[in-house]
Amino acid sequence: MSDHSANTGLKDLNAGEQISRQTSVYVYEAPVRIWHWINALAIITLCVTGYFIGSPPPSMQIAEAYDQFVFGYIRFAHFAAGMVMTVGFFGRIYWALVGNHHAKQLFYVPIFSGHYWKELFFEIRWYLFLEREPKKYVGHNPLAQLAMFCFITLGMSFMIITGFALYAEGAGRDSGFDLVFGWAQDLVQNTQRLHTLHHLGMWWILIFMIVHIYVAIREDIMSRQSIVSTMISGHRTFKDDRPE
């Protein structure tokens, strides 16, 4: 056998050993993955239509008012996406109760764990390029868990409450929506203030989405495990067999 053939065979052998060392763990169950993508589509719809509700397009340039229903369709898409997001959120809460351990990470942060804070600050240093190599995590890393809780769990809860409180204004006093969510409007004592808070909440979640997409792609390239494909297949694939 020639040296070239021997070297080629050695490379193939090393590659085969590397593949065999890769491990895969089933992390995100089907309901979690389905909710993730439907929720992402609903949030995009809400952000686009919400922006136009706050800054209406010049509909009179499209056609005469009696010939078109542009703003009405925008509002309908916004309300429909809001309903989908709300139902999905309650479904996600249910699955956190009956699903695996990773399905619960979205709804709590172990703030009383010293190990958690140690890992959190390590992740911050890693994202700031101050650490040479990342650690391995089966589920969310500590920083991602904190971000998901603040922006998704708390952020979506805020948007659902304020959104339906605004919807209750159109539904009228003593309507079902007013009985459940009217207190939020009374709390801020000003409808315009509620609109402003809801609009700011949109930017809060939109900024998170931009950072989330960047970090997911960055980690898929630079970390030691799969990220993007995991939310498609449910399996977390590790790039090496070292425990840390």
C-alpha positions in Angstrom: 0.0 0.0 0.0 1.4 3.4 -0.9 2.0 6.2 1.7 -0.8 8.2 0.1 -3.3 5.4 0.4 -2.2 4.7 4.0 -2.7 8.4 4.9 -6.1 8.5 3.2 -7.1 5.3 5.1 -5.9 6.8 8.4 -7.9 9.9 7.8 -11.0 7.9 7.0 -10.5 5.8 10.2 -10.1 8.9 12.3 -13.2 10.4 10.8 -15.1 7.2 11.4 -14.0 7.2 15.1 -15.0 10.9 15.4 -18.5 10.1 14.1 -18.9 7.1 16.4 -18.0 9.3 19.4 -20.7 11.8 18.7 -23.7 11.3 21.0 -27.3 12.3 20.5 -29.9 13.0 23.3 -33.6 13.4 22.7 -34.3 16.8 24.4 -37.3 18.6 22.9 -40.5 16.6 22.5 -42.8 17.1 19.5 -45.3 19.4 21.3 -42.5 21.7 22.4 -41.1 21.9 18.8 -44.5 22.4 17.2 -45.3 25.2 19.8 -41.9 26.9 19.1 -42.5 27.3 15.4 -46.2 28.2 15.6 -45.4 30.7 18.3 -42.6 32.2 16.2 -45.0 32.7 13.3 -47.6 34.2 15.6 -45.1 36.6 17.1 -43.9 37.7 13.7 -47.5 38.3 12.6 -48.2 40.2 15.8 -45.1 42.4 15.4 -45.8 43.3 11.8 -49.5 44.0 12.3 -48.9 45.7 15.6 -46.4 48.1 14.0 -49.0 49.1 11.4 -51.7 49.4 14.1 -49.4 51.9 15.9 -48.4 53.6 12.6 -51.3 53.0 10.1 -50.4 52.8 6.4 -51.8 55.4 4.0 -54.8 53.2 3.0 -56.4 55.9 0.8 -53.5 55.4 -1.7 -54.7 51.8 -2.2 -58.3 52.5 -3.1 -61.3 54.5 -1.9 -62.3 53.8 1.7 -65.6 52.0 0.6 -63.6 49.7 -1.8 -61.1 48.3 0.6 -60.7 47.1 4.2 -56.9 47.3 4.7 -56.8 48.3 8.4 -59.6 46.0 9.2 -57.6 43.0 7.8 -54.5 44.2 9.7 -56.5 44.3 13.0 -58.1 40.9 12.2 -54.7 39.3 11.6 -53.4 40.8 14.8 -56.3 39.5 16.9 -56.2 36.1 15.3 -52.4 35.7 15.9 -53.0 36.9 19.4 -55.6 34.2 20.0 -53.3 31.6 18.5 -50.3 32.7 20.7 -52.5 32.7 23.8 -53.9 29.2 23.2 -50.4 27.9 22.4 -49.0 29.5 25.5 -51.5 27.8 27.8 -50.8 24.5 25.9 -47.1 25.1 26.5 -47.8 25.5 30.3 -49.7 22.2 30.3 -46.8 20.4 28.5 -44.4 21.8 31.1 -46.4 19.9 33.7 -46.6 16.6 31.8 -43.5 16.7 29.6 -39.9 15.9 30.3 -37.5 18.0 32.4 -36.4 20.2 29.5 -40.0 21.3 28.9 -40.1 22.9 32.3 -37.0 25.1 31.9 -39.0 27.9 30.2 -41.0 28.6 33.3 -38.4 28.9 36.1 -34.9 30.1 37.0 -33.0 28.4 39.8 -31.9 31.7 41.3 -31.1 30.1 44.7 -28.5 27.7 43.2 -24.9 28.9 43.5 -23.9 26.5 40.7 -26.4 28.1 38.4 -25.0 31.6 38.9 -21.4 30.3 38.4 -22.5 28.7 35.0 -24.4 31.9 34.1 -21.4 34.1 34.4 -19.3 31.6 32.5 -21.8 31.8 29.6 -21.7 35.6 29.7 -17.9 35.5 29.4 -18.3 32.9 26.5 -20.7 35.1 24.6 -18.3 38.1 25.1 -15.5 35.9 23.6 -13.6 35.9 27.0 -13.6 32.1 27.3 -11.7 29.9 24.8 -14.1 27.0 24.8 -17.8 26.6 25.7 -19.4 24.0 28.0 -21.8 21.3 27.0 -25.5 21.5 27.9 -28.3 19.1 27.1 -31.1 21.7 27.5 -30.9 25.4 27.7 -27.7 26.9 29.0 -28.1 29.1 32.1 -28.1 32.4 30.2 -30.5 31.1 27.6 -32.8 29.8 30.4 -32.8 33.3 32.0 -33.4 35.0 28.7 -36.3 32.7 27.8 -37.9 33.2 31.1 -37.7 37.0 31.0 -38.5 37.6 27.4 -40.9 34.7 26.6 -42.6 33.6 29.9 -42.8 37.1 31.4 -42.8 39.0 28.2 -45.6 37.0 26.6 -47.7 37.0 29.8 -47.4 40.8 29.8 -48.4 41.1 26.1 -51.3 38.7 26.5 -52.7 40.6 29.5 -52.2 44.1 28.0 -53.4 42.9 24.6 -56.7 41.5 25.8 -57.2 44.5 28.1 -57.0 46.7 24.9 -59.3 44.2 23.1 -61.8 44.5 26.0 -62.0 48.2 25.3 -63.6 47.4 21.9 -65.6 44.6 23.3 -67.2 47.0 25.8 -67.7 47.2 29.5 -69.1 44.1 31.2 -68.0 41.9 28.3 -66.2 38.7 29.1 -62.9 40.2 28.1 -63.5 43.2 30.3 -64.4 41.1 33.3 -61.2 39.1 32.9 -58.7 41.7 31.7 -60.3 45.1 32.4 -58.4 45.4 35.6 -55.2 46.0 33.6 -56.7 49.1 32.0 -57.9 50.3 35.4 -54.4 49.7 36.8 -52.6 52.1 34.5 -55.6 54.6 34.6 -55.1 55.6 31.0 -55.9 53.8 27.8 -53.1 55.6 25.9 -50.7 54.6 28.5 -51.8 50.9 28.1 -51.3 51.2 24.3 -47.8 52.6 24.9 -46.8 49.8 27.3 -48.2 47.2 24.9 -46.2 48.8 22.0 -43.0 48.9 24.1 -43.6 45.2 24.9 -43.6 44.5 21.2 -40.1 46.0 20.8 -38.9 44.1 23.9 -39.9 40.8 22.3 -38.7 41.9 18.8 -35.2 42.7 20.2 -35.1 39.3 21.9 -36.0 37.6 18.6 -33.1 39.3 16.8 -30.6 38.3 19.5 -32.1 34.8 19.8 -31.6 34.1 16.1 -28.1 35.5 16.1 -27.1 33.5 19.2 -28.7 30.3 17.9 -26.7 30.5 14.6 -23.6 31.5 16.5 -23.8 28.6 18.9 -24.6 26.1 16.1 -21.3 27.1 14.6 -19.1 27.7 17.6 -20.5 25.5 20.4 -20.0 21.8 21.1 -23.6 20.8 20.4 -26.3 21.3 17.8 -28.7 24.2 18.3 -31.0 25.0 15.3 -31.5 21.4 14.1 -32.4 20.4 17.7 -35.6 22.4 17.5 -36.4 20.6 14.3 -35.6 17.0 15.1 -35.7 17.2 18.9 -32.2 15.6 19.3 -29.2 17.4 20.7 -26.1 16.1 19.0 -22.7 16.7 20.6 -19.6 17.3 18.6 -17.2 15.5 21.0 -17.4 12.9 23.8 -15.7 14.9 26.5 -18.0 15.5 29.5 -17.0 19.2 30.0 
